[in-house]
Structure formats: C-alpha cells, structure tokens
C-alpha cells in the first residue's frame, strides 16, 4: 500500500500475532474479525514476512478493506475494516 494513505488513529480491537508463523496470524485475525461488527477496525501486529501477501489477499477475497499497512524493523502492522 502507498505511504500516502494515513495510518488510522483508532481501532476497535487489536491482535498481537508476533512470533507466530504462517498461517496463524491470518487465522487469528479471521477469528477476531468474526467477533467484530461490520465496519469495525482491527489492528494486527505480526512478525511473519509472509503476512504481507496473506493479509492483502485475504482482504481482497473476503471483501474487507485493508486500510493501511506498515513495516518497521521486521514488525508488520495492518489495519483492516470488516466488511
């Protein structure tokens, strides 16, 4: 995603999937999204480099909106808005 898209200031829930390998960060995020209402924003933190591909594909296929993603020193953060 482009850096021009600003990071959301608020989220409705946060998930720390640090230290988990593929596919666990995505599976845990999917479970957390299932608990949230439509339109809610979930922030996910992961350390698995493969999570970039996984979250982009998941958001597109599931109809969720990947609002923002960022990488800093091997830490991947994603903000997803539930469809």
VMD Tcl script that builds the backbone (N, CA, C; Angstrom):
set m [mol new atoms 249]
animate dup $m
set s [atomselect $m all]
$s set {name element resname resid chain x y z} {
  {N N UNK 1 A 0.839 -1.177 0.000}
  {CA C UNK 1 A 0.000 0.000 0.000}
  {C C UNK 1 A 0.882 1.236 0.000}
  {N N UNK 2 A 0.323 2.290 -0.454}
  {CA C UNK 2 A 1.064 3.532 -0.557}
  {C C UNK 2 A 1.235 4.195 0.804}
  {N N UNK 3 A 2.363 4.859 0.977}
  {CA C UNK 3 A 2.589 5.609 2.206}
  {C C UNK 3 A 1.683 6.831 2.282}
  {N N UNK 4 A 1.054 7.186 1.153}
  {CA C UNK 4 A 0.171 8.338 1.128}
  {C C UNK 4 A -1.090 8.091 1.952}
  {N N UNK 5 A -1.441 6.836 2.145}
  {CA C UNK 5 A -2.608 6.502 2.954}
  {C C UNK 5 A -2.208 6.607 4.417}
  {N N UNK 6 A -2.923 7.447 5.141}
  {CA C UNK 6 A -2.570 7.673 6.540}
  {C C UNK 6 A -2.973 6.498 7.415}
  {N N UNK 7 A -2.198 6.288 8.440}
  {CA C UNK 7 A -2.494 5.242 9.413}
  {C C UNK 7 A -3.730 5.652 10.209}
  {N N UNK 8 A -4.692 4.739 10.365}
  {CA C UNK 8 A -5.870 5.056 11.181}
  {C C UNK 8 A -5.463 5.365 12.618}
  {N N UNK 9 A -6.092 6.368 13.186}
  {CA C UNK 9 A -5.765 6.773 14.554}
  {C C UNK 9 A -6.378 5.835 15.586}
  {N N UNK 10 A -7.536 5.290 15.266}
  {CA C UNK 10 A -8.240 4.460 16.242}
  {C C UNK 10 A -8.562 3.097 15.644}
  {N N UNK 11 A -8.709 2.134 16.517}
  {CA C UNK 11 A -9.153 0.814 16.092}
  {C C UNK 11 A -10.116 0.289 17.154}
  {N N UNK 12 A -10.936 -0.660 16.759}
  {CA C UNK 12 A -11.918 -1.234 17.680}
  {C C UNK 12 A -11.362 -2.429 18.438}
  {N N UNK 13 A -10.345 -3.070 17.864}
  {CA C UNK 13 A -9.718 -4.228 18.510}
  {C C UNK 13 A -8.289 -4.346 17.999}
  {N N UNK 14 A -7.434 -4.941 18.821}
  {CA C UNK 14 A -6.039 -5.171 18.440}
  {C C UNK 14 A -5.698 -6.633 18.641}
  {N N UNK 15 A -4.866 -7.153 17.742}
  {CA C UNK 15 A -4.407 -8.528 17.820}
  {C C UNK 15 A -2.894 -8.531 17.682}
  {N N UNK 16 A -2.208 -9.105 18.645}
  {CA C UNK 16 A -0.755 -9.242 18.577}
  {C C UNK 16 A -0.436 -10.676 18.166}
  {N N UNK 17 A -0.038 -10.837 16.909}
  {CA C UNK 17 A 0.311 -12.157 16.380}
  {C C UNK 17 A 1.825 -12.276 16.215}
  {N N UNK 18 A 2.568 -11.482 16.962}
  {CA C UNK 18 A 4.034 -11.515 16.900}
  {C C UNK 18 A 4.537 -12.897 17.292}
  {N N UNK 19 A 5.543 -13.376 16.558}
  {CA C UNK 19 A 6.150 -14.661 16.858}
  {C C UNK 19 A 5.428 -15.848 16.248}
  {N N UNK 20 A 4.278 -15.614 15.646}
  {CA C UNK 20 A 3.525 -16.699 15.017}
  {C C UNK 20 A 3.872 -16.778 13.537}
  {N N UNK 21 A 3.958 -17.986 13.027}
  {CA C UNK 21 A 4.265 -18.192 11.612}
  {C C UNK 21 A 2.994 -18.474 10.827}
  {N N UNK 22 A 3.089 -18.255 9.531}
  {CA C UNK 22 A 2.005 -18.511 8.594}
  {C C UNK 22 A 1.477 -19.931 8.786}
  {N N UNK 23 A 0.203 -20.116 8.852}
  {CA C UNK 23 A -0.904 -19.180 8.608}
  {C C UNK 23 A -1.541 -18.627 9.888}
  {N N UNK 24 A -0.892 -18.801 11.031}
  {CA C UNK 24 A -1.524 -18.421 12.301}
  {C C UNK 24 A -1.897 -16.942 12.425}
  {N N UNK 25 A -1.060 -15.977 11.992}
  {CA C UNK 25 A -1.501 -14.581 12.118}
  {C C UNK 25 A -2.821 -14.324 11.389}
  {N N UNK 26 A -2.943 -14.880 10.198}
  {CA C UNK 26 A -4.169 -14.685 9.424}
  {C C UNK 26 A -5.357 -15.410 10.058}
  {N N UNK 27 A -5.151 -16.622 10.517}
  {CA C UNK 27 A -6.244 -17.369 11.149}
  {C C UNK 27 A -6.742 -16.672 12.409}
  {N N UNK 28 A -5.829 -16.166 13.221}
  {CA C UNK 28 A -6.229 -15.453 14.439}
  {C C UNK 28 A -6.958 -14.153 14.091}
  {N N UNK 29 A -6.496 -13.463 13.039}
  {CA C UNK 29 A -7.169 -12.235 12.605}
  {C C UNK 29 A -8.580 -12.548 12.111}
  {N N UNK 30 A -8.722 -13.624 11.369}
  {CA C UNK 30 A -10.044 -14.014 10.875}
  {C C UNK 30 A -10.987 -14.304 12.041}
  {N N UNK 31 A -10.502 -15.002 13.052}
  {CA C UNK 31 A -11.323 -15.294 14.229}
  {C C UNK 31 A -11.724 -14.011 14.956}
  {N N UNK 32 A -10.789 -13.077 15.068}
  {CA C UNK 32 A -11.078 -11.808 15.745}
  {C C UNK 32 A -12.081 -10.990 14.938}
  {N N UNK 33 A -11.927 -10.953 13.617}
  {CA C UNK 33 A -12.875 -10.226 12.773}
  {C C UNK 33 A -14.281 -10.806 12.902}
  {N N UNK 34 A -14.390 -12.109 13.058}
  {CA C UNK 34 A -15.705 -12.744 13.207}
  {C C UNK 34 A -16.435 -12.243 14.448}
  {N N UNK 35 A -15.702 -11.809 15.456}
  {CA C UNK 35 A -16.305 -11.295 16.694}
  {C C UNK 35 A -16.754 -9.841 16.567}
  {N N UNK 36 A -16.222 -9.140 15.583}
  {CA C UNK 36 A -16.468 -7.702 15.450}
  {C C UNK 36 A -17.671 -7.410 14.555}
  {N N UNK 37 A -18.254 -6.242 14.762}
  {CA C UNK 37 A -19.368 -5.787 13.934}
  {C C UNK 37 A -18.843 -5.276 12.594}
  {N N UNK 38 A -19.701 -5.285 11.610}
  {CA C UNK 38 A -19.360 -4.743 10.302}
  {C C UNK 38 A -18.931 -3.282 10.449}
  {N N UNK 39 A -17.846 -2.921 9.783}
  {CA C UNK 39 A -17.328 -1.555 9.853}
  {C C UNK 39 A -16.276 -1.345 10.923}
  {N N UNK 40 A -16.121 -2.312 11.818}
  {CA C UNK 40 A -15.120 -2.203 12.885}
  {C C UNK 40 A -13.721 -2.338 12.295}
  {N N UNK 41 A -12.749 -1.727 12.969}
  {CA C UNK 41 A -11.358 -1.759 12.516}
  {C C UNK 41 A -10.534 -2.616 13.469}
  {N N UNK 42 A -9.799 -3.555 12.881}
  {CA C UNK 42 A -8.901 -4.434 13.623}
  {C C UNK 42 A -7.464 -4.079 13.262}
  {N N UNK 43 A -6.639 -3.861 14.276}
  {CA C UNK 43 A -5.207 -3.640 14.074}
  {C C UNK 43 A -4.488 -4.944 14.412}
  {N N UNK 44 A -3.675 -5.427 13.479}
  {CA C UNK 44 A -2.928 -6.667 13.671}
  {C C UNK 44 A -1.442 -6.352 13.624}
  {N N UNK 45 A -0.690 -6.891 14.579}
  {CA C UNK 45 A 0.767 -6.798 14.597}
  {C C UNK 45 A 1.314 -8.201 14.402}
  {N N UNK 46 A 2.237 -8.354 13.446}
  {CA C UNK 46 A 2.818 -9.662 13.146}
  {C C UNK 46 A 4.307 -9.511 12.866}
  {N N UNK 47 A 5.013 -10.629 12.921}
  {CA C UNK 47 A 6.444 -10.632 12.604}
  {C C UNK 47 A 6.763 -11.547 11.429}
  {N N UNK 48 A 5.776 -12.234 10.903}
  {CA C UNK 48 A 5.963 -13.138 9.773}
  {C C UNK 48 A 5.927 -12.345 8.466}
  {N N UNK 49 A 7.029 -12.384 7.710}
  {CA C UNK 49 A 7.112 -11.629 6.456}
  {C C UNK 49 A 6.042 -12.062 5.460}
  {N N UNK 50 A 5.644 -13.317 5.505}
  {CA C UNK 50 A 4.605 -13.811 4.607}
  {C C UNK 50 A 3.239 -13.218 4.884}
  {N N UNK 51 A 3.105 -12.562 6.020}
  {CA C UNK 51 A 1.806 -11.981 6.370}
  {C C UNK 51 A 1.409 -10.867 5.405}
  {N N UNK 52 A 2.372 -10.208 4.777}
  {CA C UNK 52 A 2.034 -9.147 3.821}
  {C C UNK 52 A 1.171 -9.700 2.695}
  {N N UNK 53 A 1.635 -10.745 2.075}
  {CA C UNK 53 A 0.889 -11.376 0.985}
  {C C UNK 53 A -0.450 -11.900 1.506}
  {N N UNK 54 A -0.403 -12.557 2.665}
  {CA C UNK 54 A -1.606 -13.173 3.224}
  {C C UNK 54 A -2.704 -12.151 3.506}
  {N N UNK 55 A -2.364 -11.043 4.164}
  {CA C UNK 55 A -3.387 -10.065 4.534}
  {C C UNK 55 A -3.933 -9.325 3.322}
  {N N UNK 56 A -3.087 -9.037 2.343}
  {CA C UNK 56 A -3.567 -8.383 1.120}
  {C C UNK 56 A -4.570 -9.272 0.397}
  {N N UNK 57 A -4.211 -10.537 0.246}
  {CA C UNK 57 A -5.079 -11.483 -0.456}
  {C C UNK 57 A -6.367 -11.726 0.321}
  {N N UNK 58 A -6.252 -11.941 1.616}
  {CA C UNK 58 A -7.421 -12.185 2.460}
  {C C UNK 58 A -8.408 -11.025 2.382}
  {N N UNK 59 A -7.915 -9.804 2.514}
  {CA C UNK 59 A -8.802 -8.640 2.482}
  {C C UNK 59 A -9.542 -8.571 1.145}
  {N N UNK 60 A -8.817 -8.779 0.069}
  {CA C UNK 60 A -9.427 -8.715 -1.264}
  {C C UNK 60 A -10.489 -9.803 -1.439}
  {N N UNK 61 A -10.154 -11.030 -1.071}
  {CA C UNK 61 A -11.069 -12.150 -1.285}
  {C C UNK 61 A -12.264 -12.141 -0.332}
  {N N UNK 62 A -12.058 -11.683 0.895}
  {CA C UNK 62 A -13.132 -11.691 1.895}
  {C C UNK 62 A -13.977 -10.421 1.861}
  {N N UNK 63 A -13.546 -9.419 1.094}
  {CA C UNK 63 A -14.308 -8.185 0.989}
  {C C UNK 63 A -14.024 -7.169 2.074}
  {N N UNK 64 A -13.029 -7.450 2.930}
  {CA C UNK 64 A -12.638 -6.484 3.952}
  {C C UNK 64 A -11.758 -5.414 3.310}
  {N N UNK 65 A -11.610 -4.286 3.978}
  {CA C UNK 65 A -10.776 -3.202 3.461}
  {C C UNK 65 A -9.475 -3.138 4.255}
  {N N UNK 66 A -8.362 -3.295 3.548}
  {CA C UNK 66 A -7.051 -3.123 4.171}
  {C C UNK 66 A -6.770 -1.627 4.146}
  {N N UNK 67 A -7.018 -0.974 5.273}
  {CA C UNK 67 A -6.915 0.482 5.349}
  {C C UNK 67 A -5.485 0.969 5.250}
  {N N UNK 68 A -4.581 0.228 5.888}
  {CA C UNK 68 A -3.185 0.672 5.946}
  {C C UNK 68 A -2.328 -0.506 6.371}
  {N N UNK 69 A -1.107 -0.524 5.889}
  {CA C UNK 69 A -0.124 -1.485 6.374}
  {C C UNK 69 A 1.212 -0.782 6.469}
  {N N UNK 70 A 2.025 -1.214 7.419}
  {CA C UNK 70 A 3.351 -0.625 7.567}
  {C C UNK 70 A 4.317 -1.677 8.085}
  {N N UNK 71 A 5.584 -1.466 7.758}
  {CA C UNK 71 A 6.653 -2.367 8.193}
  {C C UNK 71 A 7.726 -1.519 8.846}
  {N N UNK 72 A 8.179 -1.956 10.025}
  {CA C UNK 72 A 9.249 -1.248 10.715}
  {C C UNK 72 A 10.084 -2.273 11.465}
  {N N UNK 73 A 11.318 -2.457 11.033}
  {CA C UNK 73 A 12.269 -3.353 11.704}
  {C C UNK 73 A 11.709 -4.762 11.903}
  {N N UNK 74 A 11.082 -5.293 10.851}
  {CA C UNK 74 A 10.561 -6.652 10.921}
  {C C UNK 74 A 9.231 -6.801 11.634}
  {N N UNK 75 A 8.612 -5.675 11.983}
  {CA C UNK 75 A 7.285 -5.691 12.598}
  {C C UNK 75 A 6.291 -5.216 11.535}
  {N N UNK 76 A 5.297 -6.030 11.275}
  {CA C UNK 76 A 4.281 -5.733 10.260}
  {C C UNK 76 A 2.988 -5.376 10.976}
  {N N UNK 77 A 2.391 -4.250 10.565}
  {CA C UNK 77 A 1.131 -3.814 11.177}
  {C C UNK 77 A 0.097 -3.603 10.075}
  {N N UNK 78 A -1.121 -4.064 10.362}
  {CA C UNK 78 A -2.219 -3.982 9.401}
  {C C UNK 78 A -3.454 -3.442 10.100}
  {N N UNK 79 A -4.189 -2.610 9.386}
  {CA C UNK 79 A -5.472 -2.103 9.864}
  {C C UNK 79 A -6.519 -2.567 8.858}
  {N N UNK 80 A -7.419 -3.403 9.323}
  {CA C UNK 80 A -8.468 -3.966 8.472}
  {C C UNK 80 A -9.834 -3.483 8.934}
  {N N UNK 81 A -10.657 -3.038 7.967}
  {CA C UNK 81 A -12.047 -2.688 8.283}
  {C C UNK 81 A -12.916 -3.861 7.842}
  {N N UNK 82 A -13.692 -4.376 8.787}
  {CA C UNK 82 A -14.534 -5.531 8.495}
  {C C UNK 82 A -15.649 -5.155 7.529}
  {N N UNK 83 A -15.874 -6.022 6.561}
  {CA C UNK 83 A -16.933 -5.802 5.565}
  {C C UNK 83 A -18.303 -5.880 6.223}
}
mol reanalyze $m
mol bondsrecalc $m
mol representation Tube
mol addrep $m
